[in-house]
Amino acid sequence: QTEHPLFFSLFPFPSLLCSHKMAATQTEHPMRQVRIAKLCLNISVGESGDRLTNAYKVLQQLTGQNPVESKSRLTIRGFGIRRNEKISVSCTVRGKKAMEILEKGLKVKEYELKAGNFSATGNFGFGIEEHIDLGLKYDPHVGIFGMDFFVVLERPGNRVARRKRCASRLGPRQRVTRQESVKWFESQFDGIVLKGK
């Protein structure tokens, strides 16, 4: 079946027309999709000793990784903290495991976050009061610890700003904004963002 000559006069490049139609029906471009880069978990004990060791075990049990112990930068006599004393433990999780742990944390919050939880750079964070809410078994010898969740979002291509060789600036359209991180949270977890801090 041949096309009418009038068709070619109106659309001299029918193949381009078809490609535009296909692009309109397809999903979002892979390089524009927002994804979770990493999940940072932190337990701030405020002192070294047995409590810090127990917090280390809690994070190790939750993530299956070895956490990192962080030191105090200042001496605060009111809190009994000395400089260079180990006072907290933290762990960075990536990939599928990060999504699984984040899902558990948001379930504790009933998938509700405040607008103040989201930063201008497209990241968000929240805290829980008891680690046993994540499904971990209670151990009277360990006790109960609160925990901070920090989620870093990015688009593919962020590596150009971090790589050692030929590092370059990340374009503004490739950065994740506050509105985009809120949209990602709402669509990914069917979450609710409340007004206020």
N, C-alpha and C positions, 0 to 999 in steps of 0.2 A: 504494500500500500504506500503510494507516494504522497508526500505532503503537498498541500496547496501552495502555489507560488507566493500568495499573500502572506502565508505563515512565515516564510523565510525573509520576506521584506520587513516584517514586524520583529521577528526574532532571528537575526542572522546567525546566532550561535546557540542552537537548541540544546547542545550538551551542557553549556554553562547554566542554562535555565533549569535543567534537571538536577544539576549539582546543588544549586541554591535551594531547590525544593527538598532535597535529601538532607541538607544541613539544617533546614528549619525543623524537620521532623525528628532529627537525632537528638540525643541527650546533650548535656553540657560538655564542652571540650575537656578532654582529660587533664590538660595543663591548668585548667581553671577550677578544678574540683578541690575543695578544702578537705584536708585530712589531718589526723592527729599526728604530730611529730613526736611528742614524748609526754609522759605523765610523770611528774615529780612528786614523790611522797616524802613527807617530813614529820618527824616526831621530835618536838623540842622538850627535853626533860628539864633542863635548867641546872643540872648537876651531873657529876660523873659518879661512877660506882655501880652498884647493883641495879638501880633503876635504869640507867643507860644501857646496861647489858641486857636487861629484860626487853627494853624498847627495840634493841638490835634484833632480838629473837623474834619479836612480833613482825617486824618488816621482812625478815628473812623467811618467816613462815608464810606471809601473804604473797610475796613476789617470787620466792624461789631463787633470789639473788642475794649477794652479800652487800649489805648497805655500807655507806660511808659515814664515818664519825666526823662531826664538825666541831671546831674549836671556837671559843669566845674571843672576840677581838679586843674587848675592853674589860676592865675590872669594875664590877658593880657591887659595892659593899652591901647595899640595901638588900640585894637578892643573894648575897653570899657567893657571887661568881667571880672567879679570878681569871686574869688574862691567860689565853692559850689553854684553858681547861676545856676538855671535851664535854659538851652540854647537849648535843642533839645528834640524831642519826637521820640520814636521808637516802633515797634510792630513786633511780631513774629507770622507768620501764617504757619499752617501745613495742610497736606492732600489735598483734592480736591480744597479747596479755595485757597491754595498756588499756585496750577497749573493755576487756573483761573486768578489770579492777575498777575502772571508771564507772562501769555499769553498776557494780556493787555499791560504790560510794554514792551515786546519784539515787539509787533505790532507797538508801537510808534517808536522804533528803526529800524523798517522795517526788523526785524529778522537778523540784522547784528551786530556782535560784533567784537572787535579787539582781537588779540591773547593775548595782555597784560591784558585783562579783566579776564583771567583764571589764577588761582593760582596753585602752585606746589602741593597743597594738594587736588586738584580736585574740588575746589569751584570756583564760578565766580560771578562778580558783574558789575553793570552799573548804570547810572543815567539818569533821565529825567529832563527837564527844567520846564515843566508846568504840574501840576497834572490834569488839565482839559482834557488833551489828553487821559487820562485813561477812559473817559466817564462820569466823574463827572460834575455836573452842576456848571457853574460859578456863584459865589456869590460876588457882589462888596464889601460887608461888610467883607468877608473873605480874598479876594485877591488871588494871584497865588503863589504857592510854588513849588520848585523843590523837587526831591525825589531820594533817593539812594535805589537800590535793591541789596541785597546780598543773593545768593543762595547756600545752603549747600547740597552737594550730599553725599550719603552713600550707602552701601550694607547692606542687612539683616545680623544681627549678631553684629553690632556696639555697641550694648548695653553692651556687656561683658566688654568693657573698661570704661563704665560710671556707671555701677551698684555699689551699696554700698557694697553688700556682694559678696565675691569671685570675685572681680574685677581682670581682667587679661589683658594682652597686645593683641592688635589686630594684626593679622598676616599681613605681607606686601602684600600678594596676595588679601587680603580682603579690602585693602585701595583703594580709588579712585585716579587715577593719572590725570595729566593734559590732557593727550591724551584721556583718557576715558571720561572725562567731556566734552571735545570738541566733541567727537563722539556722546555722549548722546544728546548734544544740537543740533547737525546737524540732527540726526535721529528723535528726538522727535518733533522739531519745523521746520524741513527743513531749518535750519538757515545757515548763511554764516559767516565764521570766516575770517576776513581780517588780513593781516600782519601788524606788527608794534604795538606800544603801544597806 
